[in-house]
Amino acid sequence: MIGRFLEDFAVGQTFRSGRVRIDTERIKTFGAEFDPQPFHLDEEAARDTIFRGLAASGWHTAAVTMRLLVESDLKPAGGIVGAGADEFRWPRPVRPGDELRIESEVLEVRPSRSRPEQGLIKVRTTTLNQNDEAVQVIIANLVVPRRPTPGGEETAASEHVDPAGERVSSKYRRTTAAAPTGDH
Protein backbone atom coordinates (compact mmCIF):
# COMPACT_ATOMS: atom_id res chain seq x y z
CA MET A 1 0.00 0.00 0.00
CA ILE A 2 1.71 3.16 -1.21
CA GLY A 3 0.31 6.57 -0.46
CA ARG A 4 1.39 10.02 0.62
CA PHE A 5 4.33 10.40 2.97
CA LEU A 6 4.58 13.13 5.61
CA GLU A 7 6.50 15.33 3.16
CA ASP A 8 3.56 15.16 0.72
CA PHE A 9 1.14 16.86 3.13
CA ALA A 10 0.78 20.60 3.66
CA VAL A 11 -1.46 22.76 5.82
CA GLY A 12 -4.59 23.72 3.93
CA GLN A 13 -4.76 20.68 1.66
CA THR A 14 -8.29 19.32 1.33
CA PHE A 15 -9.49 15.85 0.44
CA ARG A 16 -12.98 14.60 -0.41
CA SER A 17 -14.86 11.34 -0.66
CA GLY A 18 -17.69 9.82 -2.57
CA ARG A 19 -21.17 9.47 -1.05
CA VAL A 20 -23.01 6.77 0.85
CA ARG A 21 -26.75 6.62 1.51
CA ILE A 22 -27.95 5.66 4.99
CA ASP A 23 -31.06 3.47 5.05
CA THR A 24 -33.48 2.57 7.82
CA GLU A 25 -32.45 -1.08 8.04
CA ARG A 26 -28.74 -0.27 8.43
CA ILE A 27 -29.56 2.23 11.21
CA LYS A 28 -31.59 -0.41 13.06
CA THR A 29 -29.09 -3.24 12.47
CA PHE A 30 -26.14 -1.17 13.72
CA GLY A 31 -28.20 0.13 16.64
CA ALA A 32 -29.36 -3.35 17.64
CA GLU A 33 -25.81 -4.66 17.71
CA PHE A 34 -23.81 -1.72 19.06
CA ASP A 35 -26.10 1.00 20.51
CA PRO A 36 -29.50 -0.55 21.40
CA GLN A 37 -31.46 2.55 22.34
CA PRO A 38 -35.04 3.24 21.20
CA PHE A 39 -34.13 6.19 18.94
CA HIS A 40 -31.87 3.86 16.89
CA LEU A 41 -34.25 0.90 16.75
CA ASP A 42 -37.90 1.91 16.35
CA GLU A 43 -39.50 4.83 14.50
CA GLU A 44 -42.53 4.93 16.83
CA ALA A 45 -40.50 4.87 20.05
CA ALA A 46 -38.03 7.40 18.58
CA ARG A 47 -40.79 10.03 18.13
CA ASP A 48 -40.95 10.52 21.90
CA THR A 49 -37.20 11.10 22.32
CA ILE A 50 -34.91 14.09 21.97
CA PHE A 51 -34.44 13.13 18.28
CA ARG A 52 -38.17 13.19 17.43
CA GLY A 53 -37.60 10.34 14.98
CA LEU A 54 -35.27 7.52 14.03
CA ALA A 55 -31.60 8.58 14.08
CA ALA A 56 -28.38 6.71 13.38
CA SER A 57 -26.07 6.10 16.31
CA GLY A 58 -23.17 8.55 16.42
CA TRP A 59 -20.90 5.49 16.34
CA HIS A 60 -22.64 4.36 13.14
CA THR A 61 -21.88 7.79 11.68
CA ALA A 62 -18.26 7.43 12.87
CA ALA A 63 -17.97 4.00 11.22
CA VAL A 64 -19.40 5.32 7.93
CA THR A 65 -17.01 8.29 8.18
CA MET A 66 -14.07 5.91 8.59
CA ARG A 67 -15.11 4.00 5.47
CA LEU A 68 -15.44 7.25 3.50
CA LEU A 69 -12.06 8.42 4.82
CA VAL A 70 -10.34 5.20 3.73
CA GLU A 71 -11.92 5.50 0.28
CA SER A 72 -11.17 9.25 -0.02
CA ASP A 73 -8.17 10.74 -1.78
CA LEU A 74 -6.33 11.45 1.54
CA LYS A 75 -4.32 8.17 1.31
CA PRO A 76 -1.44 8.40 3.84
CA ALA A 77 1.28 5.80 3.28
CA GLY A 78 0.69 2.91 5.66
CA GLY A 79 -3.06 3.61 5.97
CA ILE A 80 -5.21 5.74 8.23
CA VAL A 81 -3.52 5.25 11.62
CA GLY A 82 -4.97 7.38 14.39
CA ALA A 83 -2.99 8.62 17.38
CA GLY A 84 -5.95 10.31 19.06
CA ALA A 85 -8.58 12.96 18.55
CA ASP A 86 -8.62 16.56 19.76
CA GLU A 87 -12.31 17.07 18.98
CA PHE A 88 -15.20 14.74 18.23
CA ARG A 89 -18.78 15.97 17.92
CA TRP A 90 -22.10 15.25 16.27
CA PRO A 91 -23.85 18.59 15.59
CA ARG A 92 -26.99 17.01 14.08
CA PRO A 93 -28.44 13.52 13.73
CA VAL A 94 -28.19 11.30 10.68
CA ARG A 95 -31.62 10.23 9.42
CA PRO A 96 -32.80 7.46 7.09
CA GLY A 97 -32.20 8.55 3.50
CA ASP A 98 -29.33 10.91 4.32
CA GLU A 99 -26.46 10.84 1.84
CA LEU A 100 -23.14 11.32 3.59
CA ARG A 101 -19.77 12.47 2.28
CA ILE A 102 -16.63 13.84 3.92
CA GLU A 103 -14.27 16.75 3.49
CA SER A 104 -10.90 16.60 5.24
CA GLU A 105 -8.53 19.52 5.73
CA VAL A 106 -4.91 19.26 6.89
CA LEU A 107 -4.47 21.62 9.86
CA GLU A 108 -0.91 20.75 10.90
CA VAL A 109 2.04 18.67 9.69
CA ARG A 110 4.91 17.87 12.03
CA PRO A 111 7.69 15.31 12.36
CA SER A 112 7.66 13.16 15.48
CA ARG A 113 10.13 14.24 18.16
CA SER A 114 10.69 10.67 19.36
CA ARG A 115 10.36 8.75 16.07
CA PRO A 116 12.14 10.60 13.25
CA GLU A 117 10.96 8.01 10.71
CA GLN A 118 7.38 9.24 11.08
CA GLY A 119 5.31 12.27 11.86
CA LEU A 120 1.79 13.43 12.54
CA ILE A 121 -0.79 15.26 10.53
CA LYS A 122 -3.71 16.93 12.26
CA VAL A 123 -6.80 16.62 10.08
CA ARG A 124 -10.30 18.04 10.48
CA THR A 125 -12.78 15.65 8.87
CA THR A 126 -16.31 16.95 8.49
CA THR A 127 -19.05 14.52 7.57
CA LEU A 128 -21.79 16.29 5.62
CA ASN A 129 -25.29 15.26 4.61
CA GLN A 130 -26.95 15.93 1.25
CA ASN A 131 -27.81 19.48 2.40
CA ASP A 132 -24.14 20.22 3.19
CA GLU A 133 -24.96 20.24 6.92
CA ALA A 134 -22.28 18.88 9.25
CA VAL A 135 -23.38 15.69 11.02
CA GLN A 136 -19.96 14.88 12.50
CA VAL A 137 -16.72 16.79 13.01
CA ILE A 138 -13.53 15.16 14.17
CA ILE A 139 -10.08 16.65 14.52
CA ALA A 140 -7.68 13.73 14.61
CA ASN A 141 -3.94 13.19 14.65
CA LEU A 142 -2.78 10.63 12.12
CA VAL A 143 0.58 8.84 12.13
CA VAL A 144 2.26 9.12 8.74
CA PRO A 145 5.65 7.65 7.76
CA ARG A 146 8.33 9.93 6.40
CA ARG A 147 9.59 9.27 2.90
CA PRO A 148 12.20 6.47 2.92
CA THR A 149 15.57 7.48 1.59
CA PRO A 150 17.98 5.45 -0.54
CA GLY A 151 19.97 3.22 1.79
CA GLY A 152 17.36 3.68 4.52
CA GLU A 153 19.19 6.36 6.50
CA GLU A 154 19.76 10.05 6.20
CA THR A 155 20.79 12.81 8.53
CA ALA A 156 18.15 15.47 8.36
CA ALA A 157 17.68 18.81 10.04
CA SER A 158 14.39 19.85 11.52
CA GLU A 159 13.07 22.79 13.40
CA HIS A 160 10.88 22.62 16.48
CA VAL A 161 9.68 24.88 19.26
CA ASP A 162 11.33 24.34 22.64
CA PRO A 163 9.40 24.69 25.95
CA ALA A 164 10.38 28.39 26.15
CA GLY A 165 8.77 29.02 22.75
CA GLU A 166 12.03 29.40 20.83
CA ARG A 167 12.51 27.84 17.39
CA VAL A 168 15.41 25.36 17.60
CA SER A 169 17.12 23.51 14.77
CA SER A 170 18.11 19.92 15.48
CA LYS A 171 19.63 17.00 13.60
CA TYR A 172 18.51 13.42 13.80
CA ARG A 173 18.92 10.13 12.00
CA ARG A 174 16.05 9.02 9.84
CA THR A 175 15.56 5.31 9.27
CA THR A 176 12.94 3.19 7.60
CA ALA A 177 9.48 3.31 9.15
CA ALA A 178 8.74 1.40 12.31
CA ALA A 179 5.46 0.59 14.01
CA PRO A 180 3.76 3.66 15.49
CA THR A 181 3.91 4.22 19.21
CA GLY A 182 1.99 6.44 21.56
CA ASP A 183 4.88 8.84 22.27
CA HIS A 184 4.54 11.32 19.42
Phi, psi and omega in degrees: 000109178255143179205207181276136175269170182309319183293346181271354182258147178217148177304134178098344177298143177235149181224146183231167180235177168282196183240154173222137181266135180262123180250162184305313183297320178295321178300312182292319180296312179298313180301315181298324183275321191242340184209066189285073176244151187307323184287353175252355190240330191214122182302315182297310180294327182292335181298332182264019180248178178303334183276343180056030178159169182300134180222144176291147172300145174301327180288332173294314177300318179297319180294318177297318178301317179300316179300314179297322179296315179298323182273355181284182180269013177297303171046062173292145176301137180086355177098180179274101183244110182276144175244009179133167180236140177269334182211142177207114180213157179238094184289338177206154183286156172265131184247160174304136180093346178297144175249115186258149174211166179235155169230128180242137178234132176283122181260333183202145175227125180210141175289151176289140177285328185260343181228087185297346179279358181214174177208190180232143167241136175263125186231131171265118177249120179251124176266127185242148174269185183296343178262013183060029175265135179291129175248345174204142174225127176227134171249113187236155175255122182250137177278128182227129178292150173280159181295126177296149180249157177304134182083352174083350181225152177198143172269124182234153176256144175223167178236139177217172179256125179280173183302336179276358179090008180272142174283130184231133176270139178220159176245147178209166177266135176251133179235177179298156186299142175241173179298143180293151174233174182278355184260076184260000000 
